[in-house]
């Protein structure tokens, strides 16, 4: 069964993992969100739905 042979895909997986870990991850960690989360002091009141069960 050729699906169980990891030889053709192993190097592709290793190279992809290396690119993600060495190049993309440090770049992504340097990015800052445009609008940081704003903690609100208002309490949220939740109303319950009334469902008619038949």
Secondary structure, DSSP 8 states (H G I E B T S, - for coil): -GGG--HHHHHHHHHHHHHIIIIIHHHHHH---SS-------------------
